[in-house]
């Protein structure tokens, strides 16, 4: 008889985090903007025009933010990698001692430490990778992130932003369009909250309520402030 052990890990990746970031803001900000405009103007055309402009600007801004974050991560890694390479070339004994300290911290028996250190020193590139991972705690960034991150964040923002705006395209009467926008946005926020909880390990109900409450408060605040100013 054989026993099979199955491990269940959370499926959380950089692409998923980018999608969650973009969709979260995309569902909330345009929803609040459209609700605020609905409290101040009587034309769905104005709301749609302003909403589309905001979605475009927001998607570009979020996308650029994702690109800059990915570029900063890569530049930081490259800088630290060059420093580690220089130290290994100029101060190999010091770096070897640091490898030994790391191995001891992981519980490697003292008698085995010299052999493991010598084995690592035989492969300079792997030595550098070892130091980057276990001394500095840095993982080599995927170069594709420079393109993928801004596209995913910006695309998710645009997709999320179109959901609360669509009723204003389909319905000409602003109060009725606002009601439909609130309804579809709450459903979308609820579904998004459940989706996020599924992939991040949060409690489904808690995550769903958090997203709904956050989006609803933002929209309600914008609506009543616009009413007050009007």
N, C-alpha and C positions, 0 to 999 in steps of 0.2 A: 504494500500500500504506500502510495506517495502522497506527500502533503504539499500543496501549492500555496505559497504565500503571495497575496496580491497587495501591493501598496497603491494607495490612492493619493495622488498629489494634485494640488490646485493648478489648473491650467492658466497660469498668468504669464503673459509674455509682454515684451515691449510694445508690440503692435496692438495688443489688447488694451494696454494702458493708454496708448495714444487714442484709440477709438473711444474709450470711456471718457477721457478728458474732453475730446472734441464734442461728443454727443451730449455730455452733461451741460456744457455751456450753450451748445446749439439749441437744446430744448428750453433752456431757462431764459437766456437774454432776449431772443426775438419774441418769445411769449410775453415777457414783461413789456417790451417795447410796443408790441401791437396792442396789448391791453391798455397801456398808458395813452397811446394815440386814440384808442376807441373812446377813452374818457374825455378827449379834447376836441375831436373832429367828427364830422358827420359824413365823411366820404371814405368808402372802402378803398377807392383808388389811391388816395393819399397814404393810407395805411400800408397797402401792398407795395407802393413805390418806396416808402421809407423802410419797410421791412426787407425788401430785396436788397436795397443799398446797404443796410446794416449786416445782412447775411454775407454779402460779398466782402464788405470790409472786415467783418469778424473772421471769416474763413481765411482771408489773406493774412490777417494779423496773427491768428492762432497758428497758421501754417508756418509763418516766419519764426514765430516763437519756438515751434518744434524743431525747425532747422537749426536755429541758433543754439538750442539746448544740445542737439546731437553734435553740432560742430564743436561746442565747448567741451563736451565729454571726450570727443576724439582728440582734440588738441591737448587736453590735460593728460590723457593716457600717453600720447606720443611724447610729450615733454618728460613725463616720469620714466618712460621706457628708455629714452636717450640717457637720462641720468643714471639709471640702473646699469645700462650697458657700459657707460664710462667708469662707473665704480667697479664693475667686475673686471674690466681691463686694467685699471690702475691700482685697485685695492682688493685683489682676489682673496687674500687671507682674511681680511675683515669681513668680506661678504660670505666667505665660507663659514666663519664663526657665526654669522647671523643665520645661515641655513641650519647650523647645528642647534642654535637656540630655538628656532621654529620647530624643528623635529622633536626636541625635548618637550616643548610645550604641548605637542600632540601625543606625548606619551611613548615615543620611540625609546626603547631601552638604550642606555648609555653605551653598551658594548657594540650596538649596531649603528650608532650615529656616524662614526667615521666612514664606514663603508658606504652608507647611503649618501653622505656628503660628497665622497669621491665620485660616486656614480653620477650624481647631478652635475658635478664640475666637468665631467667628460663631454657634456653637450651644452655649450654656451647659450644657444637660443632657448633651450628648455630651462636652463638656469635662470635666464632673464624672466621667462614666463613664470617660473616658480616664485621668484621674488615679487613680481608684480601681483600675483594672486595672493600669496600668503604673508608677505611683509606689508604690502600697501593695500591689499584688499580690492584690487582693480581687475576687472575682466576686460578683455580686448573688445572694444566696440565693433559692432557689425558696420562696415562702411556703407551698406545699403540703407542704413538708418537715415543718412543725410537726405535721401530722396523719399524713402517710405514714410518717415515720421511727419513731415509737413503735409504730404498728400493724405495720409490717414486722418490726421487731426483736422485739417481744413475740410476734407470731404465729409467727415462725421459731423462737423459743425454745420455745414451747409444742409446736410440731410436732416439733422435735428431741427434746424431753423425753419425748414419748409413745412413742418408738421403744424405748428400753431398758426402759420400764415395762410395755409391753404383755404380755410373757411372764408377768409376775406376775399378770396378770388372767386369762390363759388356762390357766395351770398352777398347781395348788394346792400342790404339793410344792416347798418353797423351793430345795433344791439343784438340782433339775431346772429350775426357773424361772430360776435364776441362770445355768445353762449356756446356756439359750436366749437370755437377755438378753445374755450376753457375745457369743454368735454373731451375733445380729442387730445389735448395737451395733457390732461390729468391721466388719461388712459396710457398715453405714450410714456409719461414719467413713471407710472406704475410698472409698466412692462420693462422699461429700462432699469428701474430699481431692482426688479427680480433678476433680470439678466446680469446685472453687475454683481448681485449677491451670489449668484450661481458660480461665477468665475473667480470671486475673491474670497469665498468662504464665509461671508457675513450671513446673518440671519435674514431670510427672505422678507419677512414682514417689516422688520426694522429698516432694511435698506429701501424697500418700496415706499414706506411712509416718509423716510428722510427726503427722498427725491421729490415726492409729491408736495410735501410741506414747503420745501425750499423754493420750488418753482411757483407754487401758489402764492406764497408770501411776496415774492418778487413781483409777480403780476398784479396782485392786489394793491401793493404799495404804489406801483407806477400808476395804476388806474385812478386811485383816490387822490394822489398828488396832482395828476393832470386835471381832475375834476376841480380840485381846490384852486389851482392856478387859473383855470378857465373862469 
